[in-house]
Amino acid sequence: MRRLSYSLGSLLSIEDVIECSQKLNKIKPEVMWIPETWGMENFSILGLASKENTFSKIGSSIINIYSRSPSLIAMGASTVDTISNGRLILGLGTSSIPIVEDFHGTSFESPMQRMKEYVDIIRMALSGEKINYSGKIFSLKDFSLLTKPIRKEIPIYLAAVNQKMVQMTWDIADGVIFYLRPKNEMKNMIPIMQKKKKIDTTLQIITCIHNDEEKARTRAKKTLSFYIAVGKIYREFLQSTGYSEEIQIIFDEYQKGGLNGLEKFIPDKMLDDLCIAGTPDDALKKLNEFRDVGIDLPIIQFNPIDNVKESFELLTKTFSGKSNE
């Protein structure tokens, strides 16, 4: 069976997360990922979801490294790993300037060095050893977890966009979490990086499935246009990979009129390069196109259309080949 995972979207309610987790427990994907933006707190939802889905690994996608100290992330990771009986994948990322500075009131400084020190400290804490650490950002004295982790090593996956973070991810992480990357860019880049060291390559894919193709594509374009409008790091990356003119048009329109109606400026070619959007008949072919460029573990990002339950049923039936009823 080919590897597959699902991500439960940021806009779902707690009741939706519980219900979707129960359904995933029946179809048993390899990983169930839970995002964190500025809604529900990640570790608590991971713990809750792990009790509803007792089979899949439980992944954070992603916890940003500016809103918690490395010691607190280690505490949270150890806690959820214990609750889930050793199933956590700890996904970390730097997030973005608006979230870090405007929402958390922290300066977005030294993301590369910060990530390196977080990974160092978290791994040391989970190993059970007492930490005396002196870095460029953090200095810790005599810190150790009060409760013993059930695993001394928890897989750490890093969200990576720019090339420096990609390089560091291959140096220090167990896996990478990609998002909004053109297929040709990944096809050229991943084999080169995997020769350096083999790690798990994952890609979170904006996915909208509906029997009405246009409805699905419009929904996906809305999500994609949002990330392009508000995400400077994604704009700059996509501009550097062949979408300079398209991205500039979308951002200019956003500055003029905001998010409303912005989806109509997303070209179909770009949508199909970055997302899965359409009918169930087309979806598996589009998924395989992402696998073919070097993605080990696709992450199907659930973007509900109309009724959440019915939308998730169609999504999981499309990719996992069975009903959840």
Contacts in CASP RR format, 6 or more apart in sequence:
PFRMAT RR
TARGET T0000
AUTHOR 0000-0000-0000
METHOD contacts of the structure
MODEL  1
MRRLSYSLGSLLSIEDVIECSQKLNKIKPEVMWIPETWGMENFSILGLAS
KENTFSKIGSSIINIYSRSPSLIAMGASTVDTISNGRLILGLGTSSIPIV
EDFHGTSFESPMQRMKEYVDIIRMALSGEKINYSGKIFSLKDFSLLTKPI
RKEIPIYLAAVNQKMVQMTWDIADGVIFYLRPKNEMKNMIPIMQKKKKID
TTLQIITCIHNDEEKARTRAKKTLSFYIAVGKIYREFLQSTGYSEEIQII
FDEYQKGGLNGLEKFIPDKMLDDLCIAGTPDDALKKLNEFRDVGIDLPII
QFNPIDNVKESFELLTKTFSGKSNE
2 291 0 8 1.000
3 30 0 8 1.000
3 296 0 8 1.000
3 297 0 8 1.000
3 298 0 8 1.000
4 29 0 8 1.000
4 30 0 8 1.000
4 297 0 8 1.000
4 298 0 8 1.000
4 300 0 8 1.000
4 319 0 8 1.000
4 320 0 8 1.000
5 29 0 8 1.000
5 30 0 8 1.000
5 31 0 8 1.000
5 32 0 8 1.000
5 33 0 8 1.000
5 56 0 8 1.000
5 202 0 8 1.000
5 297 0 8 1.000
5 298 0 8 1.000
5 299 0 8 1.000
5 300 0 8 1.000
6 20 0 8 1.000
6 24 0 8 1.000
6 29 0 8 1.000
6 31 0 8 1.000
6 32 0 8 1.000
6 33 0 8 1.000
6 299 0 8 1.000
6 300 0 8 1.000
6 302 0 8 1.000
6 315 0 8 1.000
6 316 0 8 1.000
7 32 0 8 1.000
7 33 0 8 1.000
7 34 0 8 1.000
7 35 0 8 1.000
7 61 0 8 1.000
7 204 0 8 1.000
7 299 0 8 1.000
7 300 0 8 1.000
7 301 0 8 1.000
7 302 0 8 1.000
8 16 0 8 1.000
8 17 0 8 1.000
8 20 0 8 1.000
8 21 0 8 1.000
8 32 0 8 1.000
8 33 0 8 1.000
8 34 0 8 1.000
8 35 0 8 1.000
8 49 0 8 1.000
8 302 0 8 1.000
9 35 0 8 1.000
9 301 0 8 1.000
9 302 0 8 1.000
9 303 0 8 1.000
10 35 0 8 1.000
10 36 0 8 1.000
10 37 0 8 1.000
10 39 0 8 1.000
10 40 0 8 1.000
11 304 0 8 1.000
12 20 0 8 1.000
12 302 0 8 1.000
12 304 0 8 1.000
12 308 0 8 1.000
14 40 0 8 1.000
14 45 0 8 1.000
14 48 0 8 1.000
16 308 0 8 1.000
17 34 0 8 1.000
17 40 0 8 1.000
17 45 0 8 1.000
17 48 0 8 1.000
17 49 0 8 1.000
18 48 0 8 1.000
18 49 0 8 1.000
18 52 0 8 1.000
19 308 0 8 1.000
19 309 0 8 1.000
19 312 0 8 1.000
20 302 0 8 1.000
20 308 0 8 1.000
20 312 0 8 1.000
21 32 0 8 1.000
21 48 0 8 1.000
21 49 0 8 1.000
21 52 0 8 1.000
21 53 0 8 1.000
22 52 0 8 1.000
22 53 0 8 1.000
23 312 0 8 1.000
23 313 0 8 1.000
23 316 0 8 1.000
23 324 0 8 1.000
24 32 0 8 1.000
24 53 0 8 1.000
24 56 0 8 1.000
24 316 0 8 1.000
25 52 0 8 1.000
25 53 0 8 1.000
25 54 0 8 1.000
25 55 0 8 1.000
25 56 0 8 1.000
26 324 0 8 1.000
27 316 0 8 1.000
27 320 0 8 1.000
27 321 0 8 1.000
27 322 0 8 1.000
27 324 0 8 1.000
28 55 0 8 1.000
28 56 0 8 1.000
29 56 0 8 1.000
29 320 0 8 1.000
30 56 0 8 1.000
30 57 0 8 1.000
30 297 0 8 1.000
31 56 0 8 1.000
31 57 0 8 1.000
31 58 0 8 1.000
31 59 0 8 1.000
31 89 0 8 1.000
31 297 0 8 1.000
31 299 0 8 1.000
32 49 0 8 1.000
32 53 0 8 1.000
32 56 0 8 1.000
32 57 0 8 1.000
32 58 0 8 1.000
32 59 0 8 1.000
33 59 0 8 1.000
33 60 0 8 1.000
33 61 0 8 1.000
33 204 0 8 1.000
33 299 0 8 1.000
34 42 0 8 1.000
34 45 0 8 1.000
34 46 0 8 1.000
34 49 0 8 1.000
34 58 0 8 1.000
34 59 0 8 1.000
34 60 0 8 1.000
34 61 0 8 1.000
35 42 0 8 1.000
35 61 0 8 1.000
35 62 0 8 1.000
36 42 0 8 1.000
36 60 0 8 1.000
36 62 0 8 1.000
36 63 0 8 1.000
36 64 0 8 1.000
37 99 0 8 1.000
38 99 0 8 1.000
38 103 0 8 1.000
42 60 0 8 1.000
42 63 0 8 1.000
43 60 0 8 1.000
43 63 0 8 1.000
43 76 0 8 1.000
43 77 0 8 1.000
43 79 0 8 1.000
43 80 0 8 1.000
46 58 0 8 1.000
46 59 0 8 1.000
46 60 0 8 1.000
46 80 0 8 1.000
46 84 0 8 1.000
46 88 0 8 1.000
47 58 0 8 1.000
47 80 0 8 1.000
47 83 0 8 1.000
47 84 0 8 1.000
49 58 0 8 1.000
50 58 0 8 1.000
50 80 0 8 1.000
50 83 0 8 1.000
50 84 0 8 1.000
50 87 0 8 1.000
51 83 0 8 1.000
56 87 0 8 1.000
57 87 0 8 1.000
57 88 0 8 1.000
57 89 0 8 1.000
58 80 0 8 1.000
58 84 0 8 1.000
58 87 0 8 1.000
58 88 0 8 1.000
58 89 0 8 1.000
59 88 0 8 1.000
59 89 0 8 1.000
59 90 0 8 1.000
59 91 0 8 1.000
60 88 0 8 1.000
60 89 0 8 1.000
60 90 0 8 1.000
60 91 0 8 1.000
60 92 0 8 1.000
61 91 0 8 1.000
61 159 0 8 1.000
61 177 0 8 1.000
61 204 0 8 1.000
61 299 0 8 1.000
62 91 0 8 1.000
62 92 0 8 1.000
62 93 0 8 1.000
62 95 0 8 1.000
62 159 0 8 1.000
62 177 0 8 1.000
63 73 0 8 1.000
63 90 0 8 1.000
63 91 0 8 1.000
63 92 0 8 1.000
63 93 0 8 1.000
64 92 0 8 1.000
64 93 0 8 1.000
64 94 0 8 1.000
64 95 0 8 1.000
64 99 0 8 1.000
64 100 0 8 1.000
65 73 0 8 1.000
65 92 0 8 1.000
65 93 0 8 1.000
65 94 0 8 1.000
65 95 0 8 1.000
65 111 0 8 1.000
65 114 0 8 1.000
65 115 0 8 1.000
65 118 0 8 1.000
66 94 0 8 1.000
66 95 0 8 1.000
66 100 0 8 1.000
66 104 0 8 1.000
66 106 0 8 1.000
66 108 0 8 1.000
66 114 0 8 1.000
67 95 0 8 1.000
67 100 0 8 1.000
67 104 0 8 1.000
67 106 0 8 1.000
69 138 0 8 1.000
70 117 0 8 1.000
70 118 0 8 1.000
70 121 0 8 1.000
70 122 0 8 1.000
70 125 0 8 1.000
70 138 0 8 1.000
71 121 0 8 1.000
71 125 0 8 1.000
71 140 0 8 1.000
71 143 0 8 1.000
73 90 0 8 1.000
73 92 0 8 1.000
73 118 0 8 1.000
73 122 0 8 1.000
74 121 0 8 1.000
74 122 0 8 1.000
74 125 0 8 1.000
74 126 0 8 1.000
74 145 0 8 1.000
75 125 0 8 1.000
75 145 0 8 1.000
77 88 0 8 1.000
77 90 0 8 1.000
77 122 0 8 1.000
77 126 0 8 1.000
77 154 0 8 1.000
78 125 0 8 1.000
78 126 0 8 1.000
78 145 0 8 1.000
78 147 0 8 1.000
78 149 0 8 1.000
78 150 0 8 1.000
78 154 0 8 1.000
79 147 0 8 1.000
80 88 0 8 1.000
81 87 0 8 1.000
81 88 0 8 1.000
81 149 0 8 1.000
81 150 0 8 1.000
81 151 0 8 1.000
81 154 0 8 1.000
82 147 0 8 1.000
82 149 0 8 1.000
82 150 0 8 1.000
85 150 0 8 1.000
86 150 0 8 1.000
86 151 0 8 1.000
86 154 0 8 1.000
88 154 0 8 1.000
88 155 0 8 1.000
89 154 0 8 1.000
89 155 0 8 1.000
89 156 0 8 1.000
89 157 0 8 1.000
90 122 0 8 1.000
90 154 0 8 1.000
90 155 0 8 1.000
90 156 0 8 1.000
90 157 0 8 1.000
91 156 0 8 1.000
91 157 0 8 1.000
91 158 0 8 1.000
91 159 0 8 1.000
91 177 0 8 1.000
92 115 0 8 1.000
92 118 0 8 1.000
92 119 0 8 1.000
92 156 0 8 1.000
92 157 0 8 1.000
92 158 0 8 1.000
92 159 0 8 1.000
93 115 0 8 1.000
93 158 0 8 1.000
93 159 0 8 1.000
94 100 0 8 1.000
94 108 0 8 1.000
94 111 0 8 1.000
94 114 0 8 1.000
94 115 0 8 1.000
94 159 0 8 1.000
94 165 0 8 1.000
96 108 0 8 1.000
96 230 0 8 1.000
96 231 0 8 1.000
96 232 0 8 1.000
96 233 0 8 1.000
97 108 0 8 1.000
97 232 0 8 1.000
98 230 0 8 1.000
98 231 0 8 1.000
100 106 0 8 1.000
100 107 0 8 1.000
100 108 0 8 1.000
101 107 0 8 1.000
101 108 0 8 1.000
110 136 0 8 1.000
110 137 0 8 1.000
111 165 0 8 1.000
112 164 0 8 1.000
112 165 0 8 1.000
112 168 0 8 1.000
113 136 0 8 1.000
113 137 0 8 1.000
114 137 0 8 1.000
115 158 0 8 1.000
115 165 0 8 1.000
115 168 0 8 1.000
116 168 0 8 1.000
116 172 0 8 1.000
117 133 0 8 1.000
117 135 0 8 1.000
117 136 0 8 1.000
117 137 0 8 1.000
117 138 0 8 1.000
119 156 0 8 1.000
119 158 0 8 1.000
119 172 0 8 1.000
119 173 0 8 1.000
120 133 0 8 1.000
121 131 0 8 1.000
121 133 0 8 1.000
121 138 0 8 1.000
121 140 0 8 1.000
122 156 0 8 1.000
123 153 0 8 1.000
123 156 0 8 1.000
124 131 0 8 1.000
124 133 0 8 1.000
125 131 0 8 1.000
125 143 0 8 1.000
125 144 0 8 1.000
125 145 0 8 1.000
126 145 0 8 1.000
126 149 0 8 1.000
126 151 0 8 1.000
126 152 0 8 1.000
126 153 0 8 1.000
126 154 0 8 1.000
127 152 0 8 1.000
127 153 0 8 1.000
128 144 0 8 1.000
128 145 0 8 1.000
128 148 0 8 1.000
128 149 0 8 1.000
128 152 0 8 1.000
129 144 0 8 1.000
130 142 0 8 1.000
130 143 0 8 1.000
130 144 0 8 1.000
131 140 0 8 1.000
131 142 0 8 1.000
131 143 0 8 1.000
131 144 0 8 1.000
132 140 0 8 1.000
132 141 0 8 1.000
132 142 0 8 1.000
133 139 0 8 1.000
133 140 0 8 1.000
133 143 0 8 1.000
155 174 0 8 1.000
155 175 0 8 1.000
155 200 0 8 1.000
156 172 0 8 1.000
156 173 0 8 1.000
156 174 0 8 1.000
156 175 0 8 1.000
157 173 0 8 1.000
157 174 0 8 1.000
157 175 0 8 1.000
157 176 0 8 1.000
157 177 0 8 1.000
157 200 0 8 1.000
157 202 0 8 1.000
158 165 0 8 1.000
158 168 0 8 1.000
158 169 0 8 1.000
158 172 0 8 1.000
158 173 0 8 1.000
158 175 0 8 1.000
158 176 0 8 1.000
158 177 0 8 1.000
159 165 0 8 1.000
159 176 0 8 1.000
159 177 0 8 1.000
159 178 0 8 1.000
159 179 0 8 1.000
160 166 0 8 1.000
160 168 0 8 1.000
160 169 0 8 1.000
160 176 0 8 1.000
160 177 0 8 1.000
160 178 0 8 1.000
161 179 0 8 1.000
161 233 0 8 1.000
161 234 0 8 1.000
161 237 0 8 1.000
162 233 0 8 1.000
162 237 0 8 1.000
166 176 0 8 1.000
166 189 0 8 1.000
166 193 0 8 1.000
167 193 0 8 1.000
169 175 0 8 1.000
169 176 0 8 1.000
169 199 0 8 1.000
170 176 0 8 1.000
170 193 0 8 1.000
170 196 0 8 1.000
170 197 0 8 1.000
170 199 0 8 1.000
171 197 0 8 1.000
173 199 0 8 1.000
174 199 0 8 1.000
174 200 0 8 1.000
175 199 0 8 1.000
175 200 0 8 1.000
175 201 0 8 1.000
175 202 0 8 1.000
176 199 0 8 1.000
176 200 0 8 1.000
176 201 0 8 1.000
176 202 0 8 1.000
177 202 0 8 1.000
177 203 0 8 1.000
177 204 0 8 1.000
177 299 0 8 1.000
178 186 0 8 1.000
178 201 0 8 1.000
178 202 0 8 1.000
178 203 0 8 1.000
178 204 0 8 1.000
178 295 0 8 1.000
179 203 0 8 1.000
179 204 0 8 1.000
179 234 0 8 1.000
180 206 0 8 1.000
180 224 0 8 1.000
180 227 0 8 1.000
180 234 0 8 1.000
180 237 0 8 1.000
180 238 0 8 1.000
180 274 0 8 1.000
181 203 0 8 1.000
181 237 0 8 1.000
181 241 0 8 1.000
181 274 0 8 1.000
182 238 0 8 1.000
182 241 0 8 1.000
182 242 0 8 1.000
182 243 0 8 1.000
182 273 0 8 1.000
182 274 0 8 1.000
183 273 0 8 1.000
183 289 0 8 1.000
183 290 0 8 1.000
183 293 0 8 1.000
184 293 0 8 1.000
185 241 0 8 1.000
186 203 0 8 1.000
186 293 0 8 1.000
186 294 0 8 1.000
186 295 0 8 1.000
187 292 0 8 1.000
187 293 0 8 1.000
187 294 0 8 1.000
190 201 0 8 1.000
190 293 0 8 1.000
190 294 0 8 1.000
190 295 0 8 1.000
191 294 0 8 1.000
194 201 0 8 1.000
200 296 0 8 1.000
200 297 0 8 1.000
201 294 0 8 1.000
201 295 0 8 1.000
201 296 0 8 1.000
201 297 0 8 1.000
202 295 0 8 1.000
202 296 0 8 1.000
202 297 0 8 1.000
202 298 0 8 1.000
202 299 0 8 1.000
203 290 0 8 1.000
203 295 0 8 1.000
203 297 0 8 1.000
203 298 0 8 1.000
203 299 0 8 1.000
204 299 0 8 1.000
204 301 0 8 1.000
205 275 0 8 1.000
205 276 0 8 1.000
205 287 0 8 1.000
205 290 0 8 1.000
205 298 0 8 1.000
205 299 0 8 1.000
205 300 0 8 1.000
205 301 0 8 1.000
206 220 0 8 1.000
206 223 0 8 1.000
206 224 0 8 1.000
206 274 0 8 1.000
206 275 0 8 1.000
206 276 0 8 1.000
206 277 0 8 1.000
206 301 0 8 1.000
206 303 0 8 1.000
207 220 0 8 1.000
207 275 0 8 1.000
207 276 0 8 1.000
207 277 0 8 1.000
207 283 0 8 1.000
207 300 0 8 1.000
207 301 0 8 1.000
207 302 0 8 1.000
207 303 0 8 1.000
207 315 0 8 1.000
208 216 0 8 1.000
208 217 0 8 1.000
208 219 0 8 1.000
208 220 0 8 1.000
208 223 0 8 1.000
208 275 0 8 1.000
208 276 0 8 1.000
208 277 0 8 1.000
208 278 0 8 1.000
208 303 0 8 1.000
208 305 0 8 1.000
209 216 0 8 1.000
209 276 0 8 1.000
209 277 0 8 1.000
209 278 0 8 1.000
209 279 0 8 1.000
209 280 0 8 1.000
209 283 0 8 1.000
209 305 0 8 1.000
209 311 0 8 1.000
209 314 0 8 1.000
209 315 0 8 1.000
209 318 0 8 1.000
210 216 0 8 1.000
210 219 0 8 1.000
210 278 0 8 1.000
210 279 0 8 1.000
210 305 0 8 1.000
210 311 0 8 1.000
210 314 0 8 1.000
211 279 0 8 1.000
211 280 0 8 1.000
211 314 0 8 1.000
212 279 0 8 1.000
213 278 0 8 1.000
213 279 0 8 1.000
213 282 0 8 1.000
215 305 0 8 1.000
216 277 0 8 1.000
216 278 0 8 1.000
216 279 0 8 1.000
216 305 0 8 1.000
217 268 0 8 1.000
217 271 0 8 1.000
217 277 0 8 1.000
217 278 0 8 1.000
218 263 0 8 1.000
219 277 0 8 1.000
219 303 0 8 1.000
219 305 0 8 1.000
220 271 0 8 1.000
220 275 0 8 1.000
220 276 0 8 1.000
220 277 0 8 1.000
220 278 0 8 1.000
220 303 0 8 1.000
221 263 0 8 1.000
221 264 0 8 1.000
221 266 0 8 1.000
221 271 0 8 1.000
221 277 0 8 1.000
222 262 0 8 1.000
222 263 0 8 1.000
223 275 0 8 1.000
223 303 0 8 1.000
224 263 0 8 1.000
224 266 0 8 1.000
224 270 0 8 1.000
224 271 0 8 1.000
224 274 0 8 1.000
224 275 0 8 1.000
225 250 0 8 1.000
225 254 0 8 1.000
225 259 0 8 1.000
225 261 0 8 1.000
225 262 0 8 1.000
225 263 0 8 1.000
225 265 0 8 1.000
225 266 0 8 1.000
226 259 0 8 1.000
226 262 0 8 1.000
227 234 0 8 1.000
228 234 0 8 1.000
228 235 0 8 1.000
228 238 0 8 1.000
228 247 0 8 1.000
228 250 0 8 1.000
228 251 0 8 1.000
228 254 0 8 1.000
228 266 0 8 1.000
229 250 0 8 1.000
229 251 0 8 1.000
229 254 0 8 1.000
229 258 0 8 1.000
229 259 0 8 1.000
229 262 0 8 1.000
235 247 0 8 1.000
235 251 0 8 1.000
238 246 0 8 1.000
238 247 0 8 1.000
239 247 0 8 1.000
239 248 0 8 1.000
243 270 0 8 1.000
246 266 0 8 1.000
246 267 0 8 1.000
246 270 0 8 1.000
249 265 0 8 1.000
250 262 0 8 1.000
250 265 0 8 1.000
250 266 0 8 1.000
253 262 0 8 1.000
253 265 0 8 1.000
254 262 0 8 1.000
271 277 0 8 1.000
272 286 0 8 1.000
276 283 0 8 1.000
276 286 0 8 1.000
276 287 0 8 1.000
276 290 0 8 1.000
276 300 0 8 1.000
280 314 0 8 1.000
280 317 0 8 1.000
280 318 0 8 1.000
283 318 0 8 1.000
283 319 0 8 1.000
284 318 0 8 1.000
284 319 0 8 1.000
287 298 0 8 1.000
287 300 0 8 1.000
287 319 0 8 1.000
290 298 0 8 1.000
291 298 0 8 1.000
300 315 0 8 1.000
300 319 0 8 1.000
302 311 0 8 1.000
302 312 0 8 1.000
302 315 0 8 1.000
304 311 0 8 1.000
304 312 0 8 1.000
305 311 0 8 1.000
312 324 0 8 1.000
313 323 0 8 1.000
313 324 0 8 1.000
313 325 0 8 1.000
316 322 0 8 1.000
316 324 0 8 1.000
317 323 0 8 1.000
317 324 0 8 1.000
END
